[in-house]
Amino acid sequence: MPWVGSDKYRQLIVRVMSMPLFRRSRAVSSSSLDPDEDPVTGLERVASSSQISSLARRRREDEERLRRRNQRHPEFEREHALSSRYESLNYEVSENQLYKDEEGDPEHHVRLWRRSRNRWVVCFLIGFFTALVAAGIDIMVHYSQEIKFGIIIKRLLSKCDKETELTGDGCMWTVEAAWMCYNCILVGIAGCLVIFWAPIAGGSGIPQIKCFLNGIQIPEVVMLKTLVSKAIGVACAVGGGLSAGKEGPMIHSGAVVGAGLSQGRCQSIPFDTGLFKEFRNDRERRDFVSAGAAAGVAAAFGAPIGGVLFSLEEGASFWNQNLTWRMVNHYF
């Protein structure tokens, strides 16, 4: 056949091979969750430039839609459970090449000993400063009651008794009005601190600390302004006669103390001591927050063992024997 090697023969062969009968059909892989994975090679298919541009355009449209929604409804993230303001904390230190190189350093054992020593120092400081916060709250409550009953009410009662003896008219309404005004002023101070300065300081703070110890990063939950607002607010609330106590807020206050001292710096104000840099990671910080919560319970109830058990059973995600030993030793 002389026409076998001709150009027409080659064109015919190419046309026949390009027919759908000879094409390999590409089915969706049933064992993979990725629709872009090739079922034969197991490799991800290379997306075309048109697909990449369409995905980028869709992402920009979603971001623009989210931005417009937040502008129209600024309270959307606060009213819904899912919010981009809340992040997840790391449970372990990232084991990368830099971390492995540090472990291989001959001075690594010396750094481990120094880190273990600093943990004991930080736990001692957490217990000491948490006790100072509890004592400060008690002192503020004592002096607020002294001003209310020992100065204002006492002077008004003596003045009212003298006027009653002279005129025979009662003036107890002035005493009651002064008592109510004083209580309203203290409660108003506590409310203004929470509403306008540190909203996260509202309530006992126990649910927020439980969330933090279980791996949820809540904004401003362990900051200095939260501690100040919590301590002054509790003192004003108790001094104002509200049915509230310092037990729950002391857990939150101790957690803030633990988070701040273990990092050696303050985020509310630009202040960095340069100390305890080896503890500036989520794993170490969470352990010291747990120790601070235990110190808060111990300071509020005078129960060091109860504070340790509360922190480990109700707050911490994992049982840490070394942390338990450090907390128990510093409370005796």
C-alpha positions as CSV (number, residue, x, y, z in Angstrom):
1,M,0.0,0.0,0.0
2,P,1.8,3.1,-1.2
3,W,-0.5,5.4,0.7
4,V,0.4,4.1,4.2
5,G,3.4,6.4,4.6
6,S,1.7,9.4,3.1
7,D,0.6,12.6,4.9
8,K,-3.1,11.6,4.5
9,Y,-2.4,8.4,6.4
10,R,-0.8,10.2,9.3
11,Q,-3.6,12.8,9.5
12,L,-6.2,9.9,9.5
13,I,-4.3,8.2,12.4
14,V,-4.2,11.4,14.4
15,R,-7.9,12.0,13.8
16,V,-8.9,8.5,14.9
17,M,-6.7,8.6,18.1
18,S,-8.3,12.0,19.1
19,M,-11.8,10.6,19.0
20,P,-13.6,10.2,22.5
21,L,-13.4,6.4,22.1
22,F,-9.6,6.5,22.7
23,R,-9.5,9.1,25.4
24,R,-8.9,8.1,29.0
25,S,-11.9,9.1,31.0
26,R,-11.1,10.9,34.3
27,A,-13.3,9.9,37.2
28,V,-13.6,11.6,40.6
29,S,-11.6,9.8,43.2
30,S,-13.9,8.0,45.8
31,S,-11.1,7.6,48.4
32,S,-10.0,11.2,48.5
33,L,-11.8,14.3,49.8
34,D,-9.9,16.5,47.4
35,P,-11.8,16.9,44.1
36,D,-8.7,18.3,42.5
37,E,-6.7,15.1,43.1
38,D,-5.9,12.9,40.1
39,P,-7.4,9.4,40.8
40,V,-4.5,7.7,38.8
41,T,-1.4,9.5,40.0
42,G,-2.7,10.6,43.4
43,L,-1.2,14.1,42.8
44,E,-3.1,17.3,42.9
45,R,-4.1,18.6,39.5
46,V,-2.5,21.8,38.4
47,A,-5.1,24.5,38.2
48,S,-5.2,26.7,35.2
49,S,-4.6,30.5,35.4
50,S,-8.3,31.1,34.9
51,Q,-9.2,28.9,37.9
52,I,-6.7,30.7,40.1
53,S,-8.0,34.1,39.0
54,S,-11.6,33.1,39.7
55,L,-10.7,31.8,43.1
56,A,-8.8,35.1,43.9
57,R,-11.7,37.1,42.7
58,R,-14.2,35.1,44.8
59,R,-12.0,35.6,47.9
60,R,-11.9,39.3,47.3
61,E,-15.6,39.4,46.9
62,D,-16.1,37.5,50.2
63,E,-13.7,39.8,52.0
64,E,-15.5,42.9,50.7
65,R,-18.9,41.4,51.6
66,L,-17.6,40.7,55.2
67,R,-16.2,44.2,55.5
68,R,-19.5,45.8,54.4
69,R,-21.5,43.6,56.8
70,N,-19.3,44.6,59.7
71,Q,-19.7,48.3,58.8
72,R,-23.5,47.9,58.7
73,H,-23.6,45.8,61.9
74,P,-20.6,46.6,64.1
75,E,-22.0,44.3,66.9
76,F,-22.2,41.2,64.6
77,E,-19.1,39.5,66.1
78,R,-20.2,40.1,69.7
79,E,-23.7,38.8,69.0
80,H,-22.6,35.5,67.3
81,A,-20.7,32.6,68.7
82,L,-18.3,32.3,65.7
83,S,-16.1,35.3,65.6
84,S,-12.7,36.0,64.1
85,R,-11.6,37.8,67.3
86,Y,-11.1,34.4,69.1
87,E,-8.2,32.2,68.2
88,S,-6.8,28.9,69.3
89,L,-3.7,28.6,71.5
90,N,-0.9,26.2,70.8
91,Y,-0.8,23.2,73.1
92,E,2.8,22.3,72.5
93,V,6.0,24.0,71.3
94,S,6.5,23.8,67.6
95,E,9.2,21.1,66.9
96,N,11.0,22.7,64.0
97,Q,14.6,22.6,62.8
98,L,15.4,25.7,65.0
99,Y,14.1,23.9,68.1
100,K,16.1,20.8,67.3
101,D,19.2,22.8,66.8
102,E,18.7,24.4,70.2
103,E,18.3,21.0,71.8
104,G,21.5,19.8,70.2
105,D,23.5,22.8,71.7
106,P,25.9,21.7,74.5
107,E,24.5,24.5,76.7
108,H,21.0,23.1,76.4
109,H,21.1,21.3,79.8
110,V,22.2,24.5,81.5
111,R,19.3,26.4,80.0
112,L,16.9,23.6,81.1
113,W,18.2,24.0,84.7
114,R,17.9,27.8,84.5
115,R,14.3,27.5,83.1
116,S,13.4,25.0,85.9
117,R,14.7,27.4,88.5
118,N,12.9,30.4,87.0
119,R,9.6,28.4,87.1
120,W,9.9,28.2,90.9
121,V,10.7,31.9,91.1
122,V,7.7,32.8,88.9
123,C,5.3,30.6,91.0
124,F,6.5,32.2,94.2
125,L,6.0,35.7,92.7
126,I,2.5,34.7,91.5
127,G,1.5,33.6,95.0
128,F,3.0,36.8,96.5
129,F,1.4,39.3,94.2
130,T,-2.0,37.5,94.1
131,A,-2.0,37.8,97.9
132,L,-1.3,41.5,97.6
133,V,-4.2,41.9,95.2
134,A,-6.5,40.1,97.7
135,A,-5.2,42.2,100.5
136,G,-5.7,45.3,98.5
137,I,-9.4,44.4,97.8
138,D,-10.0,43.8,101.5
139,I,-8.4,47.1,102.5
140,M,-10.5,49.0,99.9
141,V,-13.6,47.3,101.2
142,H,-12.7,48.0,104.8
143,Y,-12.1,51.7,104.2
144,S,-15.2,52.2,102.1
145,Q,-17.3,50.7,104.9
146,E,-15.4,52.8,107.4
147,I,-16.2,56.0,105.4
148,K,-19.8,55.0,105.0
149,F,-20.7,53.9,108.5
150,G,-17.9,55.4,110.7
151,I,-17.9,58.9,109.1
152,I,-21.0,59.7,107.0
153,I,-23.7,57.7,108.7
154,K,-22.3,58.3,112.3
155,R,-22.1,62.0,111.9
156,L,-25.5,62.3,110.3
157,L,-27.1,60.2,113.1
158,S,-25.5,62.3,115.8
159,K,-26.7,65.5,114.0
160,C,-30.1,64.0,113.6
161,D,-30.3,63.1,117.3
162,K,-29.5,66.6,118.3
163,E,-32.1,68.1,116.0
164,T,-34.7,65.7,117.3
165,E,-34.0,66.7,120.9
166,L,-34.2,70.4,120.0
167,T,-37.1,70.4,117.5
168,G,-38.8,67.1,118.0
169,D,-38.9,66.5,114.2
170,G,-37.3,63.4,112.7
171,C,-34.6,63.6,110.1
172,M,-33.8,60.0,109.4
173,W,-34.5,60.6,105.7
174,T,-31.3,62.4,105.4
175,V,-29.3,59.4,106.7
176,E,-31.1,57.1,104.3
177,A,-30.5,59.4,101.4
178,A,-26.8,59.7,102.2
179,W,-26.6,55.9,102.5
180,M,-28.2,55.3,99.2
181,C,-26.2,58.0,97.4
182,Y,-22.9,56.6,98.7
183,N,-23.8,53.1,97.6
184,C,-24.9,54.4,94.1
185,I,-21.6,56.2,93.7
186,L,-19.6,53.1,94.4
187,V,-21.7,50.9,92.2
188,G,-21.6,53.5,89.5
189,I,-17.8,53.5,89.6
190,A,-17.7,49.7,89.2
191,G,-20.2,49.8,86.4
192,C,-18.3,52.6,84.5
193,L,-15.0,50.7,84.7
194,V,-16.6,47.6,83.2
195,I,-18.7,49.3,80.5
196,F,-16.3,51.9,79.3
197,W,-12.8,50.6,80.1
198,A,-12.6,46.8,80.3
199,P,-15.8,45.0,79.3
200,I,-14.1,41.6,79.7
201,A,-13.9,42.3,83.4
202,G,-17.6,41.8,83.8
203,G,-18.9,38.9,85.8
204,S,-16.8,36.4,87.8
205,G,-14.3,35.7,85.1
206,I,-14.3,31.9,85.7
207,P,-15.8,30.9,82.4
208,Q,-13.3,33.1,80.5
209,I,-10.4,31.5,82.4
210,K,-11.7,28.0,81.8
211,C,-11.8,28.8,78.1
212,F,-8.3,30.2,78.2
213,L,-6.9,27.1,80.0
214,N,-8.6,24.9,77.4
215,G,-6.9,26.6,74.4
216,I,-9.1,29.6,73.5
217,Q,-7.4,33.0,73.1
218,I,-10.0,35.6,74.3
219,P,-9.0,39.2,73.7
220,E,-7.9,41.2,76.7
221,V,-8.8,38.4,79.2
222,V,-5.4,38.5,80.9
223,M,-4.3,42.1,80.6
224,L,-3.4,44.6,83.3
225,K,-6.4,46.9,82.7
226,T,-8.6,43.9,83.2
227,L,-7.0,43.2,86.6
228,V,-7.3,46.9,87.7
229,S,-10.9,47.1,86.6
230,K,-11.7,43.7,88.3
231,A,-10.1,44.6,91.6
232,I,-11.5,48.1,91.9
233,G,-14.9,47.0,90.6
234,V,-15.2,44.2,93.2
235,A,-14.1,46.5,96.0
236,C,-16.7,49.1,94.9
237,A,-19.4,46.5,94.4
238,V,-18.9,44.9,97.9
239,G,-18.6,48.4,99.5
240,G,-21.7,49.5,97.7
241,G,-23.8,46.7,99.4
242,L,-24.3,44.5,96.3
243,S,-24.7,40.7,96.9
244,A,-21.3,40.0,95.4
245,G,-18.0,38.7,96.7
246,K,-14.3,38.5,95.7
247,E,-14.1,34.7,95.4
248,G,-14.9,34.4,91.7
249,P,-13.1,37.5,90.6
250,M,-10.0,36.5,92.6
251,I,-9.6,33.5,90.3
252,H,-9.6,35.8,87.3
253,S,-7.3,38.3,89.1
254,G,-4.8,35.5,90.0
255,A,-4.9,34.3,86.4
256,V,-4.0,37.8,85.1
257,V,-1.2,38.0,87.6
258,G,0.2,34.7,86.5
259,A,0.0,35.6,82.8
260,G,1.7,39.0,83.3
261,L,4.5,37.9,85.6
262,S,5.4,34.9,83.6
263,Q,6.0,37.0,80.5
264,G,8.0,39.7,82.2
265,R,6.2,42.4,80.3
266,C,2.9,44.4,80.1
267,Q,0.8,44.7,77.0
268,S,-1.5,47.4,78.3
269,I,1.4,49.8,78.6
270,P,4.7,49.6,76.6
271,F,6.8,48.0,79.4
272,D,9.2,45.1,79.0
273,T,11.6,44.0,81.7
274,G,13.4,41.5,79.5
275,L,12.9,38.8,82.1
276,F,11.5,35.3,81.6
277,K,11.8,35.4,77.8
278,E,11.9,31.6,77.7
279,F,8.3,31.5,79.0
280,R,6.9,33.6,76.2
281,N,4.9,30.9,74.5
282,D,1.4,29.6,74.8
283,R,2.3,26.3,76.6
284,E,4.3,28.0,79.4
285,R,1.9,30.9,79.7
286,R,-1.1,28.6,80.1
287,D,0.6,26.7,83.0
288,F,1.3,29.9,84.8
289,V,-2.3,31.1,84.3
290,S,-3.4,27.8,85.9
291,A,-1.1,28.5,88.8
292,G,-2.5,32.0,89.1
293,A,-6.1,30.7,89.2
294,A,-5.1,28.3,92.0
295,A,-3.5,31.2,93.9
296,G,-6.7,33.2,93.5
297,V,-8.7,30.4,95.1
298,A,-6.2,30.1,97.9
299,A,-6.2,33.8,98.5
300,A,-10.0,34.0,98.5
301,F,-10.8,31.0,100.7
302,G,-7.6,30.4,102.5
303,A,-7.4,26.9,101.0
304,P,-4.2,26.2,99.1
305,I,-4.9,22.5,98.4
306,G,-8.4,23.5,97.3
307,G,-7.0,26.0,94.9
308,V,-4.7,23.5,93.3
309,L,-7.5,20.9,92.9
310,F,-9.8,23.5,91.5
311,S,-7.3,24.6,88.9
312,L,-6.4,21.1,87.8
313,E,-9.9,19.6,87.8
314,E,-11.9,22.5,86.6
315,G,-9.5,24.6,84.5
316,A,-6.4,22.8,83.1
317,S,-6.7,20.5,80.1
318,F,-3.8,18.2,81.1
319,W,-2.5,17.0,84.4
320,N,1.0,18.4,85.0
321,Q,2.7,16.7,88.0
322,N,5.6,19.2,88.1
323,L,3.2,22.2,88.0
324,T,1.1,20.6,90.8
325,W,4.2,20.1,93.0
326,R,5.3,23.8,92.4
327,M,1.9,25.2,93.3
328,V,1.5,23.0,96.5
329,N,5.0,23.9,97.8
330,H,4.6,27.6,97.4
331,Y,1.4,27.7,99.4
332,F,2.9,26.3,102.6
